[in-house]
Amino acid sequence: MDSNVARNGRLIDIVDSSWREEKLPDEHIAVPAAELPDPEPDNGNPQETLREQEQKWTDLALNKIHRITPSTVAS
């Protein structure tokens, strides 16, 4: 059955209490810049990553706004 866990005990020798208590120092954790929260959260949700904020621009097609030129100017 899928609801039953089959434990074979192979990890018992690898995972002990001292290993579980070890902590990796914060400065050794590599986080991509796009995954970090916005350093200046003046606008929007401060919990959103830079990638999520850029995705909103793409969803609205606002990243193409500079390519759109008016075909005629009304006078």
SEFIZA-3560 file (N, C-alpha, C; in Angstrom, 3 decimals):
REM SEFIZA-3560
<numar><xx>0.839</xx><yy>-1.179</yy><zz>0.000</zz><atom>N</atom></numar>
<numar><xx>0.000</xx><yy>0.000</yy><zz>0.000</zz><atom>CA</atom></numar>
<numar><xx>0.884</xx><yy>1.242</yy><zz>0.000</zz><atom>C</atom></numar>
<numar><xx>0.421</xx><yy>2.281</yy><zz>-0.649</zz><atom>N</atom></numar>
<numar><xx>1.175</xx><yy>3.521</yy><zz>-0.716</zz><atom>CA</atom></numar>
<numar><xx>1.162</xx><yy>4.290</yy><zz>0.598</zz><atom>C</atom></numar>
<numar><xx>0.191</xx><yy>4.042</yy><zz>1.443</zz><atom>N</atom></numar>
<numar><xx>0.093</xx><yy>4.796</yy><zz>2.688</zz><atom>CA</atom></numar>
<numar><xx>1.024</xx><yy>4.269</yy><zz>3.775</zz><atom>C</atom></numar>
<numar><xx>1.652</xx><yy>3.129</yy><zz>3.556</zz><atom>N</atom></numar>
<numar><xx>2.575</xx><yy>2.567</yy><zz>4.542</zz><atom>CA</atom></numar>
<numar><xx>4.011</xx><yy>2.876</yy><zz>4.153</zz><atom>C</atom></numar>
<numar><xx>4.785</xx><yy>3.322</yy><zz>5.126</zz><atom>N</atom></numar>
<numar><xx>6.188</xx><yy>3.635</yy><zz>4.886</zz><atom>CA</atom></numar>
<numar><xx>7.022</xx><yy>2.388</yy><zz>5.106</zz><atom>C</atom></numar>
<numar><xx>7.876</xx><yy>2.093</yy><zz>4.149</zz><atom>N</atom></numar>
<numar><xx>8.773</xx><yy>0.943</yy><zz>4.281</zz><atom>CA</atom></numar>
<numar><xx>10.142</xx><yy>1.457</yy><zz>4.703</zz><atom>C</atom></numar>
<numar><xx>10.519</xx><yy>1.221</yy><zz>5.934</zz><atom>N</atom></numar>
<numar><xx>11.811</xx><yy>1.675</yy><zz>6.447</zz><atom>CA</atom></numar>
<numar><xx>12.787</xx><yy>0.514</yy><zz>6.403</zz><atom>C</atom></numar>
<numar><xx>13.938</xx><yy>0.772</yy><zz>5.813</zz><atom>N</atom></numar>
<numar><xx>14.917</xx><yy>-0.297</yy><zz>5.738</zz><atom>CA</atom></numar>
<numar><xx>16.064</xx><yy>-0.092</yy><zz>6.728</zz><atom>C</atom></numar>
<numar><xx>16.134</xx><yy>1.057</yy><zz>7.386</zz><atom>N</atom></numar>
<numar><xx>17.129</xx><yy>1.280</yy><zz>8.427</zz><atom>CA</atom></numar>
<numar><xx>18.519</xx><yy>1.625</yy><zz>7.944</zz><atom>C</atom></numar>
<numar><xx>18.707</xx><yy>1.843</yy><zz>6.641</zz><atom>N</atom></numar>
<numar><xx>20.047</xx><yy>2.142</yy><zz>6.138</zz><atom>CA</atom></numar>
<numar><xx>20.540</xx><yy>3.516</yy><zz>6.568</zz><atom>C</atom></numar>
<numar><xx>19.661</xx><yy>4.463</yy><zz>6.815</zz><atom>N</atom></numar>
<numar><xx>20.071</xx><yy>5.815</yy><zz>7.174</zz><atom>CA</atom></numar>
<numar><xx>20.327</xx><yy>5.989</yy><zz>8.665</zz><atom>C</atom></numar>
<numar><xx>20.084</xx><yy>5.000</yy><zz>9.449</zz><atom>N</atom></numar>
<numar><xx>20.277</xx><yy>5.114</yy><zz>10.894</zz><atom>CA</atom></numar>
<numar><xx>21.731</xx><yy>5.412</yy><zz>11.224</zz><atom>C</atom></numar>
<numar><xx>22.667</xx><yy>4.806</yy><zz>10.511</zz><atom>N</atom></numar>
<numar><xx>24.082</xx><yy>5.048</yy><zz>10.774</zz><atom>CA</atom></numar>
<numar><xx>24.539</xx><yy>6.411</yy><zz>10.274</zz><atom>C</atom></numar>
<numar><xx>23.872</xx><yy>6.966</yy><zz>9.281</zz><atom>N</atom></numar>
<numar><xx>24.268</xx><yy>8.253</yy><zz>8.710</zz><atom>CA</atom></numar>
<numar><xx>23.695</xx><yy>9.407</yy><zz>9.526</zz><atom>C</atom></numar>
<numar><xx>22.442</xx><yy>9.310</yy><zz>9.901</zz><atom>N</atom></numar>
<numar><xx>21.759</xx><yy>10.389</yy><zz>10.598</zz><atom>CA</atom></numar>
<numar><xx>21.743</xx><yy>10.087</yy><zz>12.090</zz><atom>C</atom></numar>
<numar><xx>22.554</xx><yy>10.827</yy><zz>12.828</zz><atom>N</atom></numar>
<numar><xx>22.521</xx><yy>10.689</yy><zz>14.280</zz><atom>CA</atom></numar>
<numar><xx>22.147</xx><yy>12.042</yy><zz>14.882</zz><atom>C</atom></numar>
<numar><xx>22.020</xx><yy>12.105</yy><zz>16.186</zz><atom>N</atom></numar>
<numar><xx>21.543</xx><yy>13.334</yy><zz>16.825</zz><atom>CA</atom></numar>
<numar><xx>22.508</xx><yy>14.496</yy><zz>16.630</zz><atom>C</atom></numar>
<numar><xx>23.819</xx><yy>14.255</yy><zz>16.650</zz><atom>N</atom></numar>
<numar><xx>24.759</xx><yy>15.363</yy><zz>16.450</zz><atom>CA</atom></numar>
<numar><xx>24.690</xx><yy>15.888</yy><zz>15.015</zz><atom>C</atom></numar>
<numar><xx>24.468</xx><yy>15.012</yy><zz>14.044</zz><atom>N</atom></numar>
<numar><xx>24.349</xx><yy>15.451</yy><zz>12.649</zz><atom>CA</atom></numar>
<numar><xx>23.088</xx><yy>16.286</yy><zz>12.455</zz><atom>C</atom></numar>
<numar><xx>21.989</xx><yy>15.884</yy><zz>13.097</zz><atom>N</atom></numar>
<numar><xx>20.741</xx><yy>16.631</yy><zz>12.973</zz><atom>CA</atom></numar>
<numar><xx>20.838</xx><yy>18.012</yy><zz>13.594</zz><atom>C</atom></numar>
<numar><xx>21.675</xx><yy>18.188</yy><zz>14.610</zz><atom>N</atom></numar>
<numar><xx>21.788</xx><yy>19.473</yy><zz>15.288</zz><atom>CA</atom></numar>
<numar><xx>22.742</xx><yy>20.436</yy><zz>14.593</zz><atom>C</atom></numar>
<numar><xx>23.533</xx><yy>19.961</yy><zz>13.637</zz><atom>N</atom></numar>
<numar><xx>24.463</xx><yy>20.838</yy><zz>12.934</zz><atom>CA</atom></numar>
<numar><xx>23.695</xx><yy>21.875</yy><zz>12.126</zz><atom>C</atom></numar>
<numar><xx>24.220</xx><yy>23.082</yy><zz>12.111</zz><atom>N</atom></numar>
<numar><xx>23.611</xx><yy>24.172</yy><zz>11.357</zz><atom>CA</atom></numar>
<numar><xx>24.635</xx><yy>24.716</yy><zz>10.370</zz><atom>C</atom></numar>
<numar><xx>24.197</xx><yy>25.005</yy><zz>9.157</zz><atom>N</atom></numar>
<numar><xx>25.044</xx><yy>25.606</yy><zz>8.149</zz><atom>CA</atom></numar>
<numar><xx>25.055</xx><yy>27.110</yy><zz>8.380</zz><atom>C</atom></numar>
<numar><xx>26.234</xx><yy>27.731</yy><zz>8.455</zz><atom>N</atom></numar>
<numar><xx>26.275</xx><yy>29.183</yy><zz>8.648</zz><atom>CA</atom></numar>
<numar><xx>25.577</xx><yy>29.905</yy><zz>7.494</zz><atom>C</atom></numar>
<numar><xx>24.919</xx><yy>31.012</yy><zz>7.806</zz><atom>N</atom></numar>
<numar><xx>24.159</xx><yy>31.749</yy><zz>6.804</zz><atom>CA</atom></numar>
<numar><xx>25.020</xx><yy>32.203</yy><zz>5.634</zz><atom>C</atom></numar>
<numar><xx>26.261</xx><yy>32.586</yy><zz>5.884</zz><atom>N</atom></numar>
<numar><xx>27.094</xx><yy>33.112</yy><zz>4.803</zz><atom>CA</atom></numar>
<numar><xx>27.520</xx><yy>32.034</yy><zz>3.811</zz><atom>C</atom></numar>
<numar><xx>27.289</xx><yy>30.785</yy><zz>4.102</zz><atom>N</atom></numar>
<numar><xx>27.673</xx><yy>29.705</yy><zz>3.201</zz><atom>CA</atom></numar>
<numar><xx>26.522</xx><yy>29.241</yy><zz>2.320</zz><atom>C</atom></numar>
<numar><xx>25.371</xx><yy>29.836</yy><zz>2.480</zz><atom>N</atom></numar>
<numar><xx>24.212</xx><yy>29.436</yy><zz>1.693</zz><atom>CA</atom></numar>
<numar><xx>24.143</xx><yy>30.319</yy><zz>0.455</zz><atom>C</atom></numar>
<numar><xx>24.269</xx><yy>29.709</yy><zz>-0.708</zz><atom>N</atom></numar>
<numar><xx>24.223</xx><yy>30.455</yy><zz>-1.965</zz><atom>CA</atom></numar>
<numar><xx>22.776</xx><yy>30.572</yy><zz>-2.435</zz><atom>C</atom></numar>
<numar><xx>22.300</xx><yy>31.805</yy><zz>-2.536</zz><atom>N</atom></numar>
<numar><xx>20.944</xx><yy>32.060</yy><zz>-3.002</zz><atom>CA</atom></numar>
<numar><xx>21.045</xx><yy>32.927</yy><zz>-4.253</zz><atom>C</atom></numar>
<numar><xx>20.453</xx><yy>32.506</yy><zz>-5.367</zz><atom>N</atom></numar>
<numar><xx>20.493</xx><yy>33.334</yy><zz>-6.572</zz><atom>CA</atom></numar>
<numar><xx>19.845</xx><yy>34.692</yy><zz>-6.325</zz><atom>C</atom></numar>
<numar><xx>20.384</xx><yy>35.726</yy><zz>-6.958</zz><atom>N</atom></numar>
<numar><xx>19.888</xx><yy>37.089</yy><zz>-6.743</zz><atom>CA</atom></numar>
<numar><xx>18.413</xx><yy>37.226</yy><zz>-7.101</zz><atom>C</atom></numar>
<numar><xx>17.958</xx><yy>36.500</yy><zz>-8.107</zz><atom>N</atom></numar>
<numar><xx>16.554</xx><yy>36.595</yy><zz>-8.518</zz><atom>CA</atom></numar>
<numar><xx>15.615</xx><yy>35.991</yy><zz>-7.482</zz><atom>C</atom></numar>
<numar><xx>16.125</xx><yy>35.159</yy><zz>-6.595</zz><atom>N</atom></numar>
<numar><xx>15.293</xx><yy>34.518</yy><zz>-5.579</zz><atom>CA</atom></numar>
<numar><xx>15.255</xx><yy>35.299</yy><zz>-4.269</zz><atom>C</atom></numar>
<numar><xx>16.052</xx><yy>36.355</yy><zz>-4.159</zz><atom>N</atom></numar>
<numar><xx>16.065</xx><yy>37.168</yy><zz>-2.946</zz><atom>CA</atom></numar>
<numar><xx>14.882</xx><yy>38.124</yy><zz>-2.951</zz><atom>C</atom></numar>
<numar><xx>14.396</xx><yy>38.528</yy><zz>-1.785</zz><atom>N</atom></numar>
<numar><xx>13.330</xx><yy>39.530</yy><zz>-1.754</zz><atom>CA</atom></numar>
<numar><xx>13.862</xx><yy>40.877</yy><zz>-2.219</zz><atom>C</atom></numar>
<numar><xx>12.968</xx><yy>41.744</yy><zz>-2.629</zz><atom>N</atom></numar>
<numar><xx>13.340</xx><yy>43.068</yy><zz>-3.119</zz><atom>CA</atom></numar>
<numar><xx>14.047</xx><yy>43.841</yy><zz>-2.011</zz><atom>C</atom></numar>
<numar><xx>15.262</xx><yy>44.358</yy><zz>-2.271</zz><atom>N</atom></numar>
<numar><xx>15.973</xx><yy>45.098</yy><zz>-1.223</zz><atom>CA</atom></numar>
<numar><xx>15.313</xx><yy>46.429</yy><zz>-0.889</zz><atom>C</atom></numar>
<numar><xx>14.510</xx><yy>46.969</yy><zz>-1.803</zz><atom>N</atom></numar>
<numar><xx>13.792</xx><yy>48.217</yy><zz>-1.568</zz><atom>CA</atom></numar>
<numar><xx>12.299</xx><yy>47.971</yy><zz>-1.763</zz><atom>C</atom></numar>
<numar><xx>11.641</xx><yy>47.405</yy><zz>-0.762</zz><atom>N</atom></numar>
<numar><xx>10.234</xx><yy>47.014</yy><zz>-0.933</zz><atom>CA</atom></numar>
<numar><xx>9.259</xx><yy>48.179</yy><zz>-0.791</zz><atom>C</atom></numar>
<numar><xx>9.517</xx><yy>49.290</yy><zz>-1.487</zz><atom>N</atom></numar>
<numar><xx>8.616</xx><yy>50.433</yy><zz>-1.403</zz><atom>CA</atom></numar>
<numar><xx>7.282</xx><yy>50.150</yy><zz>-2.086</zz><atom>C</atom></numar>
<numar><xx>7.340</xx><yy>49.391</yy><zz>-3.161</zz><atom>N</atom></numar>
<numar><xx>6.124</xx><yy>49.100</yy><zz>-3.924</zz><atom>CA</atom></numar>
<numar><xx>5.841</xx><yy>47.611</yy><zz>-3.884</zz><atom>C</atom></numar>
<numar><xx>4.622</xx><yy>47.260</yy><zz>-3.608</zz><atom>N</atom></numar>
<numar><xx>4.219</xx><yy>45.862</yy><zz>-3.693</zz><atom>CA</atom></numar>
<numar><xx>4.473</xx><yy>45.073</yy><zz>-2.431</zz><atom>C</atom></numar>
<numar><xx>4.422</xx><yy>43.778</yy><zz>-2.598</zz><atom>N</atom></numar>
<numar><xx>4.543</xx><yy>42.837</yy><zz>-1.498</zz><atom>CA</atom></numar>
<numar><xx>6.014</xx><yy>42.594</yy><zz>-1.170</zz><atom>C</atom></numar>
<numar><xx>6.447</xx><yy>42.830</yy><zz>0.052</zz><atom>N</atom></numar>
<numar><xx>7.862</xx><yy>42.611</yy><zz>0.391</zz><atom>CA</atom></numar>
<numar><xx>8.259</xx><yy>41.140</yy><zz>0.418</zz><atom>C</atom></numar>
<numar><xx>7.283</xx><yy>40.235</yy><zz>0.385</zz><atom>N</atom></numar>
<numar><xx>7.582</xx><yy>38.807</yy><zz>0.393</zz><atom>CA</atom></numar>
<numar><xx>7.882</xx><yy>38.263</yy><zz>-1.002</zz><atom>C</atom></numar>
<numar><xx>7.599</xx><yy>39.043</yy><zz>-2.046</zz><atom>N</atom></numar>
<numar><xx>7.822</xx><yy>38.571</yy><zz>-3.410</zz><atom>CA</atom></numar>
<numar><xx>9.296</xx><yy>38.675</yy><zz>-3.776</zz><atom>C</atom></numar>
<numar><xx>9.770</xx><yy>37.697</yy><zz>-4.511</zz><atom>N</atom></numar>
<numar><xx>11.146</xx><yy>37.739</yy><zz>-4.990</zz><atom>CA</atom></numar>
<numar><xx>11.212</xx><yy>38.625</yy><zz>-6.228</zz><atom>C</atom></numar>
<numar><xx>12.437</xx><yy>38.971</yy><zz>-6.612</zz><atom>N</atom></numar>
<numar><xx>12.609</xx><yy>39.789</yy><zz>-7.806</zz><atom>CA</atom></numar>
<numar><xx>12.075</xx><yy>39.074</yy><zz>-9.038</zz><atom>C</atom></numar>
<numar><xx>12.243</xx><yy>37.767</yy><zz>-9.090</zz><atom>N</atom></numar>
<numar><xx>11.737</xx><yy>36.994</yy><zz>-10.232</zz><atom>CA</atom></numar>
<numar><xx>10.215</xx><yy>37.077</yy><zz>-10.303</zz><atom>C</atom></numar>
<numar><xx>9.549</xx><yy>36.998</yy><zz>-9.162</zz><atom>N</atom></numar>
<numar><xx>8.085</xx><yy>37.085</yy><zz>-9.148</zz><atom>CA</atom></numar>
<numar><xx>7.621</xx><yy>38.467</yy><zz>-9.586</zz><atom>C</atom></numar>
<numar><xx>8.351</xx><yy>39.505</yy><zz>-9.181</zz><atom>N</atom></numar>
<numar><xx>7.990</xx><yy>40.854</yy><zz>-9.595</zz><atom>CA</atom></numar>
<numar><xx>8.198</xx><yy>41.044</yy><zz>-11.092</zz><atom>C</atom></numar>
<numar><xx>9.285</xx><yy>40.508</yy><zz>-11.636</zz><atom>N</atom></numar>
<numar><xx>9.522</xx><yy>40.598</yy><zz>-13.072</zz><atom>CA</atom></numar>
<numar><xx>8.460</xx><yy>39.831</yy><zz>-13.848</zz><atom>C</atom></numar>
<numar><xx>7.987</xx><yy>38.733</yy><zz>-13.289</zz><atom>N</atom></numar>
<numar><xx>6.966</xx><yy>37.933</yy><zz>-13.961</zz><atom>CA</atom></numar>
<numar><xx>5.675</xx><yy>38.728</yy><zz>-14.113</zz><atom>C</atom></numar>
<numar><xx>5.351</xx><yy>39.570</yy><zz>-13.142</zz><atom>N</atom></numar>
<numar><xx>4.154</xx><yy>40.396</yy><zz>-13.252</zz><atom>CA</atom></numar>
<numar><xx>4.259</xx><yy>41.317</yy><zz>-14.460</zz><atom>C</atom></numar>
<numar><xx>5.434</xx><yy>41.898</yy><zz>-14.672</zz><atom>N</atom></numar>
<numar><xx>5.630</xx><yy>42.767</yy><zz>-15.835</zz><atom>CA</atom></numar>
<numar><xx>5.439</xx><yy>41.968</yy><zz>-17.117</zz><atom>C</atom></numar>
<numar><xx>5.933</xx><yy>40.761</yy><zz>-17.148</zz><atom>N</atom></numar>
<numar><xx>5.785</xx><yy>39.926</yy><zz>-18.334</zz><atom>CA</atom></numar>
<numar><xx>4.326</xx><yy>39.544</yy><zz>-18.540</zz><atom>C</atom></numar>
<numar><xx>3.620</xx><yy>39.239</yy><zz>-17.473</zz><atom>N</atom></numar>
<numar><xx>2.212</xx><yy>38.865</yy><zz>-17.583</zz><atom>CA</atom></numar>
<numar><xx>1.377</xx><yy>39.996</yy><zz>-18.175</zz><atom>C</atom></numar>
<numar><xx>1.726</xx><yy>41.217</yy><zz>-17.843</zz><atom>N</atom></numar>
<numar><xx>0.982</xx><yy>42.367</yy><zz>-18.343</zz><atom>CA</atom></numar>
<numar><xx>1.513</xx><yy>42.867</yy><zz>-19.684</zz><atom>C</atom></numar>
<numar><xx>2.604</xx><yy>42.271</yy><zz>-20.171</zz><atom>N</atom></numar>
<numar><xx>3.274</xx><yy>42.672</yy><zz>-21.410</zz><atom>CA</atom></numar>
<numar><xx>3.810</xx><yy>44.098</yy><zz>-21.308</zz><atom>C</atom></numar>
<numar><xx>4.069</xx><yy>44.557</yy><zz>-20.100</zz><atom>N</atom></numar>
<numar><xx>4.616</xx><yy>45.898</yy><zz>-19.922</zz><atom>CA</atom></numar>
<numar><xx>6.094</xx><yy>45.965</yy><zz>-20.281</zz><atom>C</atom></numar>
<numar><xx>6.744</xx><yy>44.811</yy><zz>-20.367</zz><atom>N</atom></numar>
<numar><xx>8.143</xx><yy>44.812</yy><zz>-20.753</zz><atom>CA</atom></numar>
<numar><xx>8.310</xx><yy>45.142</yy><zz>-22.232</zz><atom>C</atom></numar>
<numar><xx>7.237</xx><yy>45.113</yy><zz>-23.015</zz><atom>N</atom></numar>
<numar><xx>7.296</xx><yy>45.428</yy><zz>-24.443</zz><atom>CA</atom></numar>
<numar><xx>6.821</xx><yy>46.846</yy><zz>-24.733</zz><atom>C</atom></numar>
<numar><xx>6.505</xx><yy>47.615</yy><zz>-23.731</zz><atom>N</atom></numar>
<numar><xx>5.924</xx><yy>48.933</yy><zz>-23.936</zz><atom>CA</atom></numar>
<numar><xx>6.885</xx><yy>49.871</yy><zz>-24.659</zz><atom>C</atom></numar>
<numar><xx>8.173</xx><yy>49.692</yy><zz>-24.450</zz><atom>N</atom></numar>
<numar><xx>9.137</xx><yy>50.571</yy><zz>-25.116</zz><atom>CA</atom></numar>
<numar><xx>9.225</xx><yy>50.285</yy><zz>-26.611</zz><atom>C</atom></numar>
<numar><xx>8.783</xx><yy>49.121</yy><zz>-27.064</zz><atom>N</atom></numar>
<numar><xx>8.819</xx><yy>48.763</yy><zz>-28.483</zz><atom>CA</atom></numar>
<numar><xx>7.602</xx><yy>49.283</yy><zz>-29.245</zz><atom>C</atom></numar>
<numar><xx>6.568</xx><yy>49.630</yy><zz>-28.534</zz><atom>N</atom></numar>
<numar><xx>5.336</xx><yy>50.082</yy><zz>-29.182</zz><atom>CA</atom></numar>
<numar><xx>5.493</xx><yy>51.556</yy><zz>-29.536</zz><atom>C</atom></numar>
<numar><xx>5.367</xx><yy>51.855</yy><zz>-30.811</zz><atom>N</atom></numar>
<numar><xx>5.449</xx><yy>53.248</yy><zz>-31.254</zz><atom>CA</atom></numar>
<numar><xx>4.120</xx><yy>53.613</yy><zz>-31.896</zz><atom>C</atom></numar>
<numar><xx>3.670</xx><yy>54.816</yy><zz>-31.691</zz><atom>N</atom></numar>
<numar><xx>2.402</xx><yy>55.210</yy><zz>-32.315</zz><atom>CA</atom></numar>
<numar><xx>2.566</xx><yy>55.270</yy><zz>-33.835</zz><atom>C</atom></numar>
<numar><xx>1.597</xx><yy>54.706</yy><zz>-34.560</zz><atom>N</atom></numar>
<numar><xx>1.684</xx><yy>54.690</yy><zz>-36.021</zz><atom>CA</atom></numar>
<numar><xx>1.340</xx><yy>56.053</yy><zz>-36.612</zz><atom>C</atom></numar>
<numar><xx>0.416</xx><yy>56.739</yy><zz>-36.007</zz><atom>N</atom></numar>
<numar><xx>0.063</xx><yy>58.085</yy><zz>-36.469</zz><atom>CA</atom></numar>
<numar><xx>-0.137</xx><yy>58.969</yy><zz>-35.260</zz><atom>C</atom></numar>
<numar><xx>0.151</xx><yy>60.205</yy><zz>-35.446</zz><atom>N</atom></numar>
<numar><xx>-0.049</xx><yy>61.170</yy><zz>-34.372</zz><atom>CA</atom></numar>
<numar><xx>-1.271</xx><yy>61.992</yy><zz>-34.731</zz><atom>C</atom></numar>
<numar><xx>-2.262</xx><yy>61.985</yy><zz>-33.856</zz><atom>N</atom></numar>
<numar><xx>-3.485</xx><yy>62.748</yy><zz>-34.105</zz><atom>CA</atom></numar>
<numar><xx>-3.202</xx><yy>64.224</yy><zz>-33.911</zz><atom>C</atom></numar>
<numar><xx>-3.655</xx><yy>65.041</yy><zz>-34.869</zz><atom>N</atom></numar>
<numar><xx>-3.448</xx><yy>66.483</yy><zz>-34.718</zz><atom>CA</atom></numar>
<numar><xx>-4.747</xx><yy>67.224</yy><zz>-34.730</zz><atom>C</atom></numar>
//
